[in-house]
Amino acid sequence: RTAAGTWEAVPTVGAWTALTLGAKIEAGTIQTPRVRAEQGDTSARLRGSLVVQSGQELKGGETLATLPVGFRPPATIVLPQQGTAGFPLVASTGEIEMTGNVPSKGTVFLDGLTFNLT
């Protein structure tokens, strides 16, 4: 309810949608990696974790996962998560990559990462 006493619609929250995993990546055991639109389709929220497959190393710039169309930022963004593998980047093409290397069985957590879609 607004200060003027009128009711406003609550922004919609979309369904969780699967990511396409990169060639060296598997879903983590905590939660399946997914994305959903929020705030009336103006922002996206990620959840889950991604794990580098045994015997592989994900080099900086290689694809962790790809977001489906409709869940991609208008320009490349850096997400505010830092670890030993650097920061995750999300390109307007939907590709998610790290700025540094992720070792075999290394995990990247996506929970709570959000970005604007407009």
Disulfide bonds with the S-S distance in Angstrom:
none
